Amino acid sequence: MVLGNLELLSLSDGFFRLDGGAMFGVVPKTLWEKRAPADERNRITLAMRPLLVRTPDQLVLIDSGAGDKMSAKLADIYGLDRAAHLDHALAARGLSASDIDVVIATHLHFDHMGGGTAIVDGEVRPRFPRARYKIRRGEWHDATHPHERNRASYFPENFLPLAAAGVIDFHDDDGELVPGISVLRTGGHALNHQLVRIEAGGRVVCFVADLIPTTAHLDDAWIMGYDLYPMDTLAYKKRFIREAIDREYIICFEHDPKIAAGIIREKDGRRVVEPVDLT
């Protein structure tokens, strides 16, 4: 999709599975399984959809999927399926990891920034050799000082090599990181979780990460059990979705297995998504 002087492309780093109960928190299974059927291990299928933004001067990647460093044991637990992954998605567009100029992290959980590093000649190094990595300083602190509640989501090999390589540009506040591309802290899922807002050609596209992970999470109270601060998620989500509906924002659903992006509409008291093609 072309918006003004920007081109947006939804990519894929494959699929994985997480427990359906954890993905929908207090929502009963009798309700959520109608939207997201579970397998025999009660896991639902989720996508990993980084977003590529081509500006007049740079190639910007928002999040990077899980990558290929996960152990066989964890890959089984998470049902990791990277038969088609981010390198394939880039190659299909005539690109490679070395073409990326900027990587923006919504947060540092393994399914969002595991692909930011790779094993090269036996060492874990930045996957995108020319890129600067834009990371919120508060999220870096949380990732490097984990506790019992969030430890399973932060894998040090996904982000510590970035600091060792000196490729991180930290930011402390909301604002524009690249012309036309800004970040806004949502909190909720993690204290410093942020969404990415892209504005060009009179339209707004929001890469909302885990604020609204799939189209099954459109209802205000459908909030993940993984969220550390669920009431913060609820407050931000209510305000944001109302604004998104009224202003017809294009929303990127990073984990939805079928719909990469769309506009949220209200019909007969129900929220539905009108798909938008970002391929």
C-alpha positions as CSV (number, residue, x, y, z in Angstrom):
1,M,0.0,0.0,0.0
2,V,1.3,3.5,-0.9
3,L,0.4,6.4,1.4
4,G,1.8,9.7,0.3
5,N,5.5,9.2,0.1
6,L,5.5,6.0,2.1
7,E,5.0,2.4,1.0
8,L,3.8,-0.2,3.6
9,L,4.2,-3.9,3.3
10,S,3.0,-6.5,5.8
11,L,5.6,-9.3,6.1
12,S,5.5,-12.7,7.8
13,D,7.9,-14.5,10.1
14,G,5.6,-17.6,10.3
15,F,3.2,-18.8,13.0
16,F,3.3,-20.0,16.5
17,R,0.8,-21.1,19.2
18,L,-0.1,-19.9,22.6
19,D,-2.6,-21.1,25.2
20,G,-6.0,-19.9,24.3
21,G,-7.0,-19.2,27.9
22,A,-3.9,-17.0,28.4
23,M,-4.6,-15.2,25.2
24,F,-8.1,-14.2,26.3
25,G,-7.8,-13.8,30.1
26,V,-11.1,-13.8,31.9
27,V,-13.1,-14.5,28.8
28,P,-14.7,-18.0,29.0
29,K,-13.5,-20.6,26.5
30,T,-17.1,-21.2,25.4
31,L,-16.9,-17.6,23.9
32,W,-13.3,-17.3,22.7
33,E,-13.1,-20.7,21.0
34,K,-15.8,-19.6,18.5
35,R,-13.4,-16.9,17.2
36,A,-10.1,-18.8,17.7
37,P,-10.3,-22.6,17.8
38,A,-7.8,-24.4,20.0
39,D,-5.7,-27.5,19.3
40,E,-5.5,-30.6,21.5
41,R,-3.1,-28.7,23.8
42,N,-5.5,-25.7,24.1
43,R,-3.3,-23.5,21.9
44,I,-4.5,-21.1,19.3
45,T,-2.7,-20.2,16.1
46,L,-1.0,-16.8,15.9
47,A,0.9,-15.1,13.2
48,M,4.0,-12.9,13.4
49,R,3.6,-10.0,11.0
50,P,6.5,-7.4,11.0
51,L,5.7,-4.3,9.0
52,L,8.1,-2.9,6.4
53,V,7.9,0.8,5.7
54,R,9.7,2.3,2.7
55,T,10.4,6.0,3.1
56,P,12.1,8.2,0.5
57,D,15.4,7.6,2.3
58,Q,15.2,4.5,4.4
59,L,13.7,1.0,4.8
60,V,12.1,0.7,8.3
61,L,11.1,-2.6,9.8
62,I,8.7,-2.6,12.8
63,D,9.3,-5.7,14.9
64,S,11.0,-8.8,13.6
65,G,9.2,-12.0,14.6
66,A,10.7,-14.8,16.6
67,G,13.7,-15.5,14.5
68,D,15.5,-18.8,14.3
69,K,17.4,-19.2,17.6
70,M,14.7,-20.9,19.6
71,S,15.6,-24.4,21.0
72,A,13.8,-27.4,19.8
73,K,12.1,-27.8,23.1
74,L,10.7,-24.3,23.1
75,A,9.8,-24.5,19.4
76,D,7.6,-27.5,20.3
77,I,6.0,-25.8,23.3
78,Y,5.2,-22.8,21.1
79,G,4.3,-24.7,18.0
80,L,6.7,-22.6,16.0
81,D,6.2,-22.8,12.3
82,R,8.7,-20.9,10.2
83,A,8.5,-22.9,7.0
84,A,8.0,-19.5,5.5
85,H,9.7,-16.7,7.4
86,L,11.0,-13.2,7.3
87,D,13.9,-13.8,5.1
88,H,11.6,-15.4,2.5
89,A,9.2,-12.4,2.8
90,L,12.0,-10.0,2.2
91,A,13.4,-12.0,-0.7
92,A,10.0,-12.1,-2.4
93,R,10.3,-8.3,-2.6
94,G,13.9,-8.4,-3.8
95,L,15.3,-7.5,-0.4
96,S,17.5,-9.0,2.3
97,A,18.3,-8.3,5.9
98,S,21.2,-6.1,4.8
99,D,18.8,-3.6,3.1
100,I,17.1,-2.7,6.4
101,D,18.1,0.7,7.8
102,V,16.0,1.0,10.9
103,V,14.3,-1.5,13.2
104,I,11.7,-0.3,15.6
105,A,10.7,-2.5,18.5
106,T,7.2,-2.2,20.0
107,H,8.7,-4.2,22.9
108,L,11.3,-6.9,23.4
109,H,9.2,-10.1,23.9
110,F,10.6,-13.1,22.0
111,D,7.8,-13.2,19.4
112,H,8.3,-9.5,18.5
113,M,12.1,-9.1,18.6
114,G,13.6,-12.6,18.5
115,G,14.3,-12.0,14.8
116,G,16.4,-8.9,15.7
117,T,19.5,-11.1,16.2
118,A,20.8,-14.3,14.4
119,I,23.6,-16.8,14.8
120,V,26.4,-15.8,12.5
121,D,29.6,-17.9,12.5
122,G,28.7,-19.4,15.8
123,E,28.0,-16.0,17.5
124,V,24.7,-14.2,18.1
125,R,24.8,-10.9,16.2
126,P,22.4,-8.3,14.9
127,R,20.4,-9.8,12.1
128,F,20.2,-6.5,10.2
129,P,23.9,-5.5,9.8
130,R,23.3,-1.9,8.6
131,A,20.4,-1.1,10.8
132,R,20.0,1.1,13.9
133,Y,17.6,-0.4,16.4
134,K,15.1,2.0,18.0
135,I,14.2,0.8,21.5
136,R,12.4,2.5,24.4
137,R,14.8,2.9,27.3
138,G,12.2,1.8,29.9
139,E,11.5,-1.4,28.0
140,W,15.2,-2.1,27.8
141,H,15.3,-1.8,31.6
142,D,12.4,-4.1,32.1
143,A,13.9,-6.7,29.7
144,T,17.3,-6.6,31.4
145,H,15.7,-6.7,34.9
146,P,13.0,-9.4,34.5
147,H,10.8,-10.8,37.3
148,E,8.8,-13.9,37.8
149,R,5.9,-12.6,35.9
150,N,7.7,-11.6,32.7
151,R,10.9,-13.7,32.6
152,A,9.5,-16.2,30.2
153,S,8.9,-13.5,27.5
154,Y,12.4,-12.0,27.5
155,F,15.3,-14.0,26.0
156,P,18.6,-12.1,26.5
157,E,20.1,-13.5,23.3
158,N,17.4,-11.5,21.4
159,F,18.6,-8.1,22.6
160,L,21.9,-8.1,24.6
161,P,24.0,-8.6,21.4
162,L,22.5,-5.4,20.1
163,A,24.0,-3.4,22.9
164,A,27.3,-5.2,22.6
165,A,27.4,-4.2,18.9
166,G,26.5,-0.6,19.7
167,V,23.5,-0.5,17.3
168,I,20.8,0.7,19.6
169,D,19.3,4.2,19.6
170,F,17.3,4.5,22.9
171,H,14.3,6.8,23.2
172,D,12.6,7.9,26.4
173,D,9.4,9.4,25.3
174,D,6.7,9.3,22.7
175,G,7.4,11.0,19.4
176,E,8.6,10.8,15.8
177,L,11.5,8.4,15.3
178,V,11.6,8.6,11.5
179,P,9.7,11.2,9.4
180,G,6.1,10.1,9.4
181,I,6.6,7.3,11.9
182,S,6.0,7.9,15.6
183,V,5.7,5.7,18.8
184,L,3.1,6.0,21.6
185,R,3.4,4.2,24.9
186,T,0.3,2.2,25.6
187,G,1.5,0.3,28.7
188,G,-0.8,-2.5,29.8
189,H,0.8,-5.6,28.2
190,A,4.1,-4.4,29.5
191,L,4.9,-1.2,31.3
192,N,6.6,0.3,28.3
193,H,4.8,-1.5,25.5
194,Q,4.3,1.0,22.6
195,L,2.4,1.2,19.3
196,V,3.7,2.7,16.1
197,R,1.7,5.4,14.3
198,I,2.4,6.0,10.6
199,E,0.9,9.1,9.0
200,A,1.1,10.0,5.3
201,G,-1.2,10.9,2.5
202,G,-3.9,12.0,4.9
203,R,-4.2,8.5,6.4
204,V,-3.1,7.0,9.7
205,V,-1.9,3.4,10.1
206,C,-1.4,2.0,13.5
207,F,0.8,-1.0,14.2
208,V,-0.7,-1.9,17.6
209,A,1.3,-5.0,18.6
210,D,-0.2,-6.6,21.7
211,L,-2.7,-3.9,22.5
212,I,-5.1,-5.6,20.0
213,P,-3.1,-8.7,19.0
214,T,-5.8,-10.2,16.8
215,T,-9.2,-9.3,15.3
216,A,-10.7,-11.6,18.0
217,H,-9.6,-9.0,20.6
218,L,-11.8,-6.1,19.4
219,D,-14.1,-6.1,22.4
220,D,-12.9,-3.9,25.2
221,A,-12.7,-6.5,27.9
222,W,-11.1,-9.2,25.7
223,I,-7.6,-8.7,27.1
224,M,-4.8,-11.2,27.4
225,G,-3.9,-12.9,30.6
226,Y,-0.3,-12.2,29.6
227,D,-0.9,-8.5,30.2
228,L,0.9,-7.3,33.4
229,Y,-1.4,-4.3,33.8
230,P,-4.7,-5.3,32.3
231,M,-6.7,-2.3,33.6
232,D,-4.2,0.0,31.9
233,T,-4.8,-2.0,28.7
234,L,-8.5,-1.6,29.1
235,A,-8.3,2.2,29.6
236,Y,-6.0,2.8,26.6
237,K,-7.8,0.3,24.4
238,K,-11.2,1.9,25.0
239,R,-9.9,5.3,24.1
240,F,-7.9,4.1,21.1
241,I,-10.5,1.9,19.5
242,R,-13.1,4.7,19.7
243,E,-10.7,7.1,18.0
244,A,-9.7,4.4,15.4
245,I,-13.4,3.9,14.5
246,D,-14.2,7.5,14.3
247,R,-11.1,8.5,12.2
248,E,-11.0,5.3,10.1
249,Y,-7.4,4.3,11.1
250,I,-5.9,1.3,9.4
251,I,-4.9,-1.1,12.1
252,C,-2.2,-3.7,11.7
253,F,-3.0,-6.9,13.6
254,E,0.4,-8.4,14.3
255,H,-0.7,-11.8,15.5
256,D,-3.9,-12.4,13.6
257,P,-3.5,-15.6,11.5
258,K,-5.8,-14.4,8.7
259,I,-6.1,-10.6,8.6
260,A,-3.0,-8.5,8.5
261,A,-4.7,-5.1,8.6
262,G,-8.0,-3.5,8.4
263,I,-10.4,-0.7,9.4
264,I,-12.6,-1.3,12.5
265,R,-16.3,-0.7,11.8
266,E,-19.3,-0.8,14.0
267,K,-22.4,-2.6,12.7
268,D,-25.5,-3.2,14.7
269,G,-23.6,-2.8,18.0
270,R,-20.8,-5.1,16.9
271,R,-17.2,-4.4,15.9
272,V,-16.0,-5.9,12.6
273,V,-12.9,-5.5,10.6
274,E,-12.9,-4.4,6.9
275,P,-9.7,-5.9,5.6
276,V,-7.1,-3.7,3.9
277,D,-4.4,-5.2,1.7
278,L,-0.9,-4.3,2.8
279,T,0.8,-6.8,0.5
